[in-house]
């Protein structure tokens, strides 16, 4: 009886491992954020579509 329980647990563990292995992973960020964490500090605030006076 204990052998059957062992095999069932082993099969369950293998199934969980396969599902975990096939889950999509998070993509690595290409550029790090600035130390202050403000993303917009590197973005130009001028709107290039409007002519300057």
FENRA-V913339 format. One record per helix or strand of 2 or more residues. SS is the DSSP state (a for helix, b for strand). FROM is the first residue (numbers start at 1). TO is the last residue. Records with the same first field share a line. If there is no record, write none. Layout:
# FENRA-V913339
SS: FROM-TO ; FROM-TO
This chain:
# FENRA-V913339
a: 2-22 ; 39-42
